[in-house]
Amino acid sequence: MGEFIYIFNNVMIPIGIIVIIGYVVQLKYKLERATLAKLMINYIMPGFVFMNLYEADIDFMLLLYVILFLILYAGITFLICTLTARWIGLNYGHSILFRNSNLFYNAGNYGVPVNDLVFRSDPFAMSIQVMMMVFQNVFAFSYGIISLSAEHTSKLRALLNYFKMPIFYGVSIGLLFNYFSIGVPVPVTSAFDYIRNAMIAVVLFTLGAQIAGIKFKKIRSSAFLATAVRLLGGPVLAFLLLSLFNVEGIVAQAIMITTSMPAAVNSSIIAEAYSDDPEYAAEIVMLGTLLSAITIPFVIYIALNVF
């Protein structure tokens, strides 16, 4: 009960306050939400990812093992969500959003503070978290964008367009500078620190602005199903895979807890910029963020007591 209250007070309430601010401002000023999404994709996220990769204490061999696990996890999730979306009769565009909301979970602005709480600022546990956060950011801003933009153009052109995006260079340069220990002048790191520190506030504000466009009486049943798959199916699948491969200790605990996170705000941000129905993605993110306050404490308890 204590962990539940702590998570709610120190994670959920701060997140909720910023989302509400975005919601109220959007109702009053009618901001251009697509512009907010493009600001995140082309400015905030590249700086955020670069600084986290550049400064992280990365064990590249462990990074490889974690990424291989996450690729397998994502592949099975992709299959489950594709079959589920087909079973309930979603159209092509909504099937992609349904799938993306489960492939992209909130390993960053939700997962990081939860990790810090559970493992009491353990640097090894946080290094696992950073690896997962980086994987999610790269995955979301590569496949996530390609999958949606390919609806209106060829998949090859969508893939090529990804290499024109600042996020690609933020990831590549961050990893290279980290691996080869390349120094960056203090004025540059200071500037990128300002950008990184803006990420959580801007992304949650944008989510609030998106939620302002949702008609709450018409939230679709498939959005509830997508949320259930993410919050319940996600950690169950992680538990089965971790048990199958005999992963134990902090690595297993951190992975299972992070895979229980709700749909990432990034899935909604990308949908705002590239989808014909971004409100559907926002519905899933909103439902997941609210209901995760109930499910995550149980996942934490299971992870810490089984692994």
Disulfide bonds with the S-S distance in Angstrom:
none
